Amino acid sequence: MPGGKSYNRGRKQGQKKIKPVPAPADDALSVQLLTPGATTPPAEIGGTGLVLGPDTEVTPASESGCLHCVLESWSRISDVIAWFCKQMELEEFHQTSLRFSSKLGKDHRAYIHSVADHLGKDVIRSESHGVGDERLIALVSATAEPPQKWLDPSQDHKAKWLYIWAKEAGLVASRDELAEMLARDALTPPLAELWTVRTREQKAVGCLCQAAAAGDLPALQAACEASPEVLRGAQLDVLTGAGPLHAAAEAGQAEAASTLLHAGVPADCLDGHGHTALQVSRKFEQSDVEGVLLRAGATDLRVNEWLPKQPDI
């Protein structure tokens, strides 16, 4: 066994305790140890056993340098990861990786990531590969070449917003998994539908904001009639954080603001910065729009600003 640093379960000062997760099903406890750069098996690995305790068994290695292991107890996962950290002290094993089963759930993968970060942050790192049911987590040396970046700038932009929208819709997918899906052009049907719906909404919001800011009433009326659900939902432009009513307020387009309010836009809807259109109109000193909003029932937070304070009784 190589000497040097000790990798144990002790928690460093100031570190949060890792919350345990229930053990996965037995068929999710398989582990693959890939050693493409090693000429000899790692320490404590022979043709028949990984000596981490009676809970772990190893089948003979194949010619590809892959050892197929079975961890019989989820409670030994920290021991396995600590052992793997120890192997990374040897330069010949820097290309070694430890791959866990794709049958592990998201919570189990997150737990492995936390344990790996806790036990060997400067020695190993965790990587996720695959999409959907094929998603798995692997441990590699911290000095190993990082994964290739698959996405061009436009795809990366798509991944960012799809991740945000997926969270809002309650669809479970990590940012990295979405990136891999986009690189493979393999979005799941729910995610593909979500992207279609939300990008259609964004196109409509863009048209509404542009027409409102320009005071182009015919174009604005046409856009309102084409996208009533966007107005009622007070959708925002994800790039600017503005909604159509806020765009009209900033540009001082009172008639456009009135058109939007009559079309169903809530007078007190918030932009991406948490501001109402009334606040925006005051910020940019657009008194005509301010009057339209107040007459439409917008909440005036200044209504009691100049009243004298009542004495305490």
C-alpha positions in Angstrom: 0.0 0.0 0.0 1.5 3.4 -0.9 2.3 5.6 2.0 1.6 9.3 2.5 -1.6 11.1 3.1 -4.4 9.4 5.1 -7.9 9.5 3.7 -10.4 8.9 6.4 -14.0 9.8 7.3 -13.0 12.6 9.7 -14.7 15.9 9.0 -12.6 18.9 8.7 -13.3 22.0 10.8 -16.0 24.1 9.3 -17.1 21.4 6.8 -20.8 20.6 6.6 -21.8 17.1 7.6 -22.7 15.0 4.6 -26.3 13.9 4.8 -26.6 10.1 4.3 -29.0 8.7 1.7 -30.8 5.4 1.8 -29.0 2.4 0.3 -29.8 1.8 -3.4 -31.1 -1.5 -4.7 -28.6 -4.4 -4.9 -28.4 -4.3 -8.7 -27.1 -0.7 -8.4 -23.9 -1.6 -6.4 -21.7 -2.6 -9.3 -18.4 -0.6 -9.8 -15.9 -0.6 -12.6 -12.3 0.1 -12.1 -10.6 1.1 -15.4 -6.8 1.1 -15.4 -5.7 1.9 -19.0 -2.4 3.4 -18.1 -1.3 0.9 -15.5 1.0 -2.1 -16.2 0.1 -3.8 -12.9 -3.1 -3.9 -10.8 -3.5 -1.1 -8.2 -2.4 -1.9 -4.6 -4.7 -4.4 -2.9 -6.2 -5.5 -6.3 -5.4 -9.0 -7.3 -7.1 -11.3 -9.8 -9.8 -12.1 -7.4 -10.2 -9.5 -4.6 -10.4 -5.9 -3.7 -9.4 -5.9 0.0 -11.6 -3.3 1.5 -13.4 -5.7 3.8 -15.8 -8.6 3.6 -18.5 -6.5 1.9 -16.5 -6.1 -1.3 -15.9 -8.7 -4.1 -14.0 -8.3 -7.4 -14.2 -10.5 -10.5 -11.1 -11.2 -12.5 -9.9 -8.3 -14.7 -10.6 -8.4 -18.4 -8.0 -7.8 -21.1 -9.3 -4.2 -21.4 -8.0 -3.3 -18.0 -11.4 -3.2 -16.4 -12.2 -4.8 -13.1 -15.9 -5.4 -12.4 -16.6 -5.0 -8.7 -19.6 -5.5 -6.5 -20.0 -3.5 -3.4 -22.2 -5.6 -1.2 -22.9 -2.8 1.3 -23.6 0.9 0.5 -22.1 1.7 3.9 -18.6 0.9 2.5 -18.8 3.6 -0.2 -16.5 5.9 1.8 -14.0 3.1 2.2 -14.0 2.6 -1.6 -13.5 6.3 -2.3 -10.7 6.6 0.4 -9.0 3.6 -1.2 -9.2 5.2 -4.6 -7.7 8.4 -3.3 -4.8 6.4 -2.0 -4.1 4.9 -5.5 -3.9 8.4 -7.0 -0.6 8.9 -5.1 1.0 6.6 -7.7 1.7 8.4 -11.0 1.1 5.2 -13.1 -2.5 5.2 -11.9 -3.4 8.8 -12.8 -5.4 7.6 -15.8 -7.4 5.2 -13.6 -11.1 5.8 -13.1 -13.8 4.4 -10.8 -17.2 4.2 -12.5 -20.4 3.6 -10.5 -23.5 2.0 -11.8 -25.9 4.0 -14.0 -28.7 2.5 -11.9 -27.8 4.8 -9.0 -30.3 7.6 -8.6 -29.5 11.3 -8.6 -29.4 11.5 -4.8 -26.8 8.6 -4.7 -24.7 10.3 -7.4 -24.8 13.5 -5.4 -23.8 11.7 -2.3 -20.7 10.1 -4.0 -19.8 13.5 -5.3 -20.0 15.0 -1.8 -17.9 12.2 -0.2 -15.3 12.4 -3.0 -15.0 16.1 -2.5 -14.7 15.7 1.3 -12.2 12.9 1.2 -9.9 13.9 -1.7 -10.8 17.3 -3.1 -7.2 17.9 -4.2 -6.6 14.3 -5.3 -9.7 13.2 -7.2 -12.7 14.8 -8.9 -16.1 13.4 -9.9 -17.5 13.5 -13.4 -20.9 12.7 -14.7 -21.4 11.0 -18.1 -24.4 9.8 -20.2 -28.0 11.0 -20.3 -31.3 9.7 -18.9 -31.1 6.1 -17.7 -27.5 5.9 -18.8 -26.3 8.7 -16.5 -23.5 7.6 -14.2 -20.8 9.2 -12.0 -17.1 8.4 -12.2 -14.1 9.3 -10.1 -10.8 10.3 -11.8 -7.5 11.9 -10.8 -7.6 15.6 -10.2 -4.7 15.9 -12.7 -6.5 13.9 -15.4 -7.4 15.8 -18.6 -10.8 17.5 -18.1 -13.7 16.4 -20.2 -14.0 17.9 -23.7 -16.4 20.9 -23.9 -19.1 19.8 -26.3 -21.1 23.0 -26.8 -20.6 26.0 -29.0 -21.7 29.4 -27.5 -25.2 29.1 -29.0 -25.7 25.6 -27.5 -24.3 26.8 -24.2 -26.8 29.6 -24.1 -29.6 27.1 -24.9 -28.4 24.8 -22.1 -28.4 27.6 -19.6 -32.0 28.6 -20.3 -33.3 25.1 -20.7 -31.9 24.2 -17.3 -33.7 27.2 -15.7 -37.0 26.4 -17.4 -36.7 22.7 -16.6 -36.3 23.5 -12.9 -39.4 25.8 -13.1 -41.3 23.0 -14.7 -40.2 20.4 -12.2 -38.2 18.4 -14.8 -35.1 16.8 -13.2 -31.9 17.3 -15.2 -28.5 18.7 -14.3 -26.8 21.4 -16.4 -24.1 18.9 -17.5 -26.7 16.4 -18.5 -28.6 18.9 -20.6 -25.3 19.9 -22.2 -24.6 16.3 -23.2 -28.2 15.9 -24.5 -27.8 19.0 -26.7 -24.4 17.9 -28.0 -26.0 14.5 -29.0 -29.2 16.2 -30.3 -31.0 13.9 -27.9 -33.3 15.9 -25.7 -36.0 13.9 -24.0 -39.6 14.5 -25.4 -40.6 16.6 -22.3 -37.5 18.8 -22.6 -37.9 19.2 -26.3 -41.5 20.2 -25.9 -40.5 22.6 -23.1 -37.9 24.2 -25.3 -40.4 24.6 -28.1 -43.0 26.2 -25.9 -40.7 28.6 -24.0 -38.8 29.8 -27.1 -42.1 30.5 -28.8 -43.1 32.5 -25.7 -39.8 34.4 -25.8 -40.3 35.3 -29.5 -43.7 36.6 -28.6 -42.4 38.6 -25.6 -39.7 40.1 -27.8 -42.2 41.3 -30.3 -44.4 42.8 -27.6 -41.5 44.6 -25.9 -40.2 46.0 -29.2 -43.6 47.2 -30.3 -44.3 48.7 -26.8 -41.0 50.5 -26.6 -41.5 52.0 -30.1 -45.1 52.9 -29.5 -46.1 51.0 -32.6 -49.7 50.5 -31.7 -50.8 48.4 -34.7 -47.9 46.0 -34.2 -48.6 45.9 -30.5 -52.3 45.2 -30.9 -51.5 42.4 -33.4 -48.9 40.9 -30.9 -51.4 41.1 -28.1 -54.1 39.2 -30.1 -51.6 36.6 -31.1 -50.2 35.8 -27.6 -52.9 36.5 -24.9 -51.4 33.7 -22.7 -48.1 35.5 -22.7 -49.7 38.7 -21.5 -51.8 37.1 -18.8 -48.7 35.2 -17.5 -46.7 38.4 -17.4 -43.8 36.7 -19.3 -40.4 38.5 -19.3 -37.6 38.7 -21.8 -35.0 36.4 -20.3 -32.1 38.4 -21.7 -33.2 41.8 -20.4 -35.5 40.9 -17.5 -38.1 43.4 -18.9 -41.8 42.7 -19.7 -43.8 44.5 -22.3 -45.4 46.9 -19.7 -42.0 47.8 -18.3 -40.7 48.4 -21.8 -43.5 50.9 -22.4 -43.0 52.5 -19.0 -39.3 53.0 -19.6 -39.8 54.5 -23.1 -42.7 56.7 -22.0 -45.2 55.1 -24.3 -48.5 55.8 -22.4 -50.8 54.6 -25.2 -48.8 51.4 -25.5 -49.1 50.9 -21.7 -52.8 51.4 -21.8 -53.1 48.9 -24.7 -51.2 46.3 -22.7 -53.3 46.9 -19.5 -56.6 46.5 -21.5 -55.2 43.3 -23.0 -54.8 41.7 -19.6 -51.3 42.5 -18.4 -51.4 42.9 -14.6 -50.7 46.4 -13.5 -48.4 45.3 -10.7 -46.5 42.6 -12.5 -42.8 42.5 -11.7 -39.8 42.5 -14.0 -36.8 40.3 -13.6 -35.3 42.8 -11.1 -38.4 42.8 -8.9 -39.7 46.2 -10.1 -43.2 47.2 -11.0 -43.9 49.2 -14.2 -44.9 52.1 -11.9 -41.5 52.1 -10.3 -39.9 52.0 -13.8 -42.0 54.9 -15.0 -40.9 57.0 -12.0 -37.2 56.0 -12.3 -37.2 57.3 -15.9 -39.5 60.2 -15.1 -42.3 59.1 -17.4 -45.3 60.9 -15.8 -47.8 60.1 -18.6 -47.2 56.4 -18.1 -47.3 56.8 -14.4 -50.7 58.4 -14.6 -52.0 55.5 -16.8 -50.8 52.9 -14.4 -52.2 54.7 -11.3 -55.6 55.0 -13.0 -55.4 51.3 -13.8 -55.0 50.5 -10.1 -51.3 50.0 -9.9 -50.1 49.9 -6.2 -48.6 53.2 -5.2 -46.0 52.5 -2.5 -45.5 56.2 -2.1 -49.2 56.9 -1.2 -48.5 57.6 2.4 -44.9 58.8 2.0 -45.7 62.5 2.8 -48.3 62.0 5.5 -47.1 63.1 9.0 -46.3 60.2 11.3 -49.0 59.6 14.0 -47.7 59.9 17.6 -47.5 56.8 19.6 -50.3 56.3 22.0 
